[in-house]
Amino acid sequence: MMAALTPKNGPDSMRHLSNVRSGHRFSESNRLISRSRAALLSAAALLFSVSSLPSADAADRIWQKSGGRPIVADSVLSDHFDELTYRKGSNELKLSASRVRTVDYGDAPESYELALDKRAEGDYENAASLLKAAMAEKGVRAWIQLRGAFELGETYRLWGARDASKFSEAVKQYDAALAKGAKARIRPDILFGRARANLGAANLDAGVKDLDTLVQEAVSNKYGVTWELRALHEKAAALDEAGRANEAKNAYSTLEKNARSFSGQDQLTDDERSLAAEMAGLARLAQGRVLIRDGKANQAESFFKRIVEDDKEVEGVRAAALVGLGESLAAEKKLKEAQLAFAKVRVHHFGATEAVAEATFRLGQLARELGD
């Protein structure tokens, strides 16, 4: 397998890119635990540390500098993707959701908080029971009915890694969450979760449909580029794993094109542009990997050579492309040329740890095959 290259900030939860299209930012659940997937691209979360202020005007000023802030609310009255209404002490405040990064719900039932702790410990059965209890409490606010259904879906989806029958129950809970709030601020989280539950249940078409919906809604100025790129990647990876090579390559190509366009946007910070550029490179690599898996080693060889020779590409991507080139050559039985490609990774890109490790492993395999 070609060396995977992941963004430096961590695995499988894409950090926030400024929304070039609409100015909105939507954060994922802090407790979202992502499904493990062997893919080239993963994402990373970037958190800003900003103090909470008691007035909407002050929040506006902070948002202009930081792009969103955490809200600590005594009580949440509504939590939509266009507006958040909450109480802080005796004040009722309203904020555009674009000014909100995360919400700490002060009126969460104790059973709800305990359920999330149990889930973090891997005790999915008790977590599910506690979430159901929280939703059934008398007088519980409307947000817990929606958020509880979402968290229950997340719980069953994670449980599905141990018992595949739980994926179908996860889908039902995500459906319930969507039915409870068409404008919920966590709607993209719900769609993404349902897509992964469907994929876990081997319902590929249903999962891809959810991801397409998420991409379309993000593009139509609701959620921003973060969700667009994340959904495109998940779709491409799912199609790749299912052996639908042409569709996967097209999806990765779209991801590369979109990410590359974001990497040059002035609205992004230097770090965000760097991440977008890295994501574009990773999607580019994935297209070559699809060619190898589809038995088109000769095309993959030419594809990876172009990346290796592209001095505008980031070093980590070029290093991983050299590994891909070596694998392409090995698949064509050009073993000595493959050895040279893997050796170049070690000589010219020693800082690319994952690529060097993979190249070293493949050199050992080739040495054994050649009798060296």
Residue pairs with C-beta under 8 A, 6 or more apart in sequence:
1 38
1 358
2 40
2 285
2 288
2 289
2 292
2 320
2 323
2 324
2 327
2 358
3 319
3 320
3 323
3 354
3 355
3 357
3 358
3 359
4 38
4 39
4 40
4 320
4 354
5 40
5 281
5 282
5 285
5 316
5 317
5 319
5 320
5 352
5 354
5 355
6 40
6 41
6 42
6 44
6 282
6 354
7 41
7 42
7 43
7 44
7 275
7 278
7 279
7 282
8 44
9 15
9 44
9 45
9 46
9 275
10 42
10 44
10 45
11 34
11 42
11 43
11 44
12 34
12 35
12 36
12 37
12 42
12 43
13 28
13 32
13 34
13 43
13 44
13 45
14 43
14 44
14 45
14 226
14 229
14 230
15 43
15 44
15 45
15 46
15 226
15 275
16 25
16 27
16 45
16 46
16 67
16 68
16 101
16 226
17 224
17 225
17 226
17 229
17 262
17 268
17 272
17 275
17 276
18 25
18 67
18 224
18 225
18 265
18 267
18 268
18 269
18 272
19 25
19 98
19 223
19 224
19 225
19 226
20 224
20 225
20 262
20 265
20 267
20 268
21 219
21 221
21 224
21 225
22 98
22 221
22 222
22 224
23 98
24 81
24 97
24 98
24 221
24 222
24 223
24 224
25 67
25 68
25 98
25 100
25 101
25 224
25 226
26 81
26 97
26 185
26 188
26 223
26 224
26 226
26 227
27 68
27 101
27 102
28 45
28 189
29 150
29 151
29 154
29 186
29 189
30 102
31 116
31 119
31 120
31 151
31 154
32 154
32 189
32 193
33 119
33 120
33 154
33 158
35 157
35 158
35 161
35 196
35 200
36 161
37 237
37 241
39 233
39 237
39 240
39 286
40 282
40 283
40 285
40 286
40 289
40 320
41 233
41 237
41 255
41 279
41 282
41 283
41 286
43 229
43 230
43 233
43 279
44 275
46 271
47 101
48 66
48 67
48 68
48 69
48 101
50 62
50 66
50 69
50 70
52 69
52 70
52 71
52 72
53 59
53 62
54 88
54 89
54 91
54 93
55 91
55 93
56 93
56 94
56 95
59 69
59 93
59 95
59 99
60 99
62 69
63 69
63 98
63 99
67 101
68 98
68 99
68 100
68 101
69 99
69 100
69 101
70 101
70 102
70 103
70 104
71 84
71 86
71 95
71 100
71 102
71 103
71 104
72 88
72 104
72 106
73 86
73 87
73 88
73 103
73 104
73 105
73 106
73 107
74 86
74 87
74 88
74 89
74 106
74 107
75 86
75 87
75 106
75 107
75 141
76 84
76 85
76 86
76 87
76 103
76 105
76 107
76 141
76 143
77 85
77 86
77 87
77 92
77 141
78 84
78 85
78 143
79 85
79 86
79 103
79 143
79 184
79 185
79 186
80 97
80 181
80 183
80 184
80 185
81 97
81 183
81 184
81 185
81 187
81 222
81 223
82 96
82 97
82 183
83 94
83 95
83 96
83 97
84 94
84 95
84 96
84 97
84 100
84 103
84 185
85 92
85 93
85 94
86 92
86 93
86 95
86 103
87 93
97 185
100 185
105 143
105 144
105 147
107 141
108 134
108 144
109 134
109 137
109 140
109 144
111 130
111 131
111 133
111 134
111 137
112 130
112 131
112 134
112 144
112 148
112 151
114 130
115 126
115 127
115 128
115 129
115 130
115 131
115 134
115 151
115 155
116 127
116 151
118 124
118 126
118 127
118 130
119 127
119 151
119 154
119 155
119 158
124 155
124 156
124 158
124 159
124 162
124 166
125 159
127 155
128 152
128 155
128 156
128 159
131 148
131 151
131 152
131 155
132 148
132 152
134 140
134 144
134 148
135 144
135 145
135 148
135 149
135 152
137 144
142 180
145 180
146 177
146 180
146 181
146 184
146 186
147 177
147 186
149 173
149 174
149 176
149 177
149 180
150 173
150 174
150 177
150 186
150 189
150 190
150 193
152 173
153 170
153 171
153 172
153 173
153 174
153 176
153 177
153 190
153 193
153 194
153 197
154 170
154 193
155 170
156 166
156 167
156 169
156 170
156 173
156 197
157 166
157 167
157 170
157 193
157 196
157 197
157 200
159 166
159 170
160 166
160 167
160 170
160 197
160 200
160 201
161 200
164 200
164 201
167 197
167 198
167 200
167 201
168 197
168 201
170 193
170 194
170 197
170 200
171 194
171 197
171 198
171 201
171 203
174 190
174 191
174 193
174 194
174 197
175 194
177 184
177 186
177 190
178 187
178 190
178 191
178 194
181 187
184 190
187 217
187 223
188 214
188 217
188 218
188 222
188 223
188 227
191 210
191 211
191 213
191 214
191 217
192 210
192 211
192 214
192 227
192 230
192 231
192 234
194 210
195 207
195 208
195 210
195 211
195 214
195 231
195 234
196 207
196 234
197 207
198 204
198 206
198 207
198 210
199 207
199 234
199 238
204 238
204 239
204 242
207 238
208 235
208 238
208 239
211 231
211 232
211 234
211 235
211 238
212 231
212 235
214 223
214 227
214 228
214 231
215 227
215 228
215 231
215 232
215 235
217 223
217 227
218 224
218 225
218 226
218 227
218 228
218 231
219 228
225 258
225 262
228 258
229 255
229 258
229 259
229 262
229 276
229 279
232 251
232 254
232 255
232 258
233 255
233 279
233 283
235 251
236 248
236 251
236 252
236 255
236 283
236 286
237 248
237 286
239 247
239 248
239 251
240 248
240 252
240 286
240 289
240 290
240 293
245 290
245 291
245 293
245 294
248 286
248 290
249 287
249 290
249 291
252 283
252 284
252 286
252 287
252 290
253 283
253 287
255 279
255 280
255 283
256 280
256 281
256 283
256 284
256 287
257 280
259 276
259 277
259 279
259 280
259 283
260 276
260 277
260 280
262 268
262 273
262 276
263 273
263 274
263 276
263 277
263 280
264 273
265 273
265 276
268 276
277 314
278 314
278 316
278 317
281 307
281 313
281 314
281 316
281 317
282 317
284 307
284 313
284 317
285 307
285 317
285 320
285 321
285 324
287 303
288 300
288 303
288 304
288 307
288 321
288 324
288 328
289 300
289 324
291 297
291 299
291 300
291 303
291 328
292 300
292 324
292 327
292 328
292 331
297 328
297 329
297 331
297 332
298 328
298 332
300 324
300 327
300 328
300 331
301 325
301 328
301 329
301 332
303 324
303 328
304 321
304 322
304 324
304 325
304 328
305 325
307 313
307 317
307 318
307 321
307 324
308 318
308 321
308 322
308 325
310 318
313 321
315 349
315 351
315 352
316 349
316 352
316 355
318 349
319 345
319 348
319 349
319 352
319 355
319 356
320 352
320 354
320 355
322 341
322 342
322 344
322 345
322 348
322 349
322 355
322 359
323 341
323 342
323 345
323 355
323 358
323 359
323 362
325 341
326 338
326 339
326 341
326 342
326 345
326 359
326 362
327 338
327 362
329 335
329 337
329 338
329 341
330 338
330 362
330 366
335 366
335 369
335 370
336 370
338 362
338 366
339 363
339 366
339 367
339 370
342 359
342 360
342 362
342 363
342 366
343 359
343 363
345 352
345 355
345 356
345 358
345 359
346 356
346 359
346 360
346 363
349 355
349 356
350 356
366 372
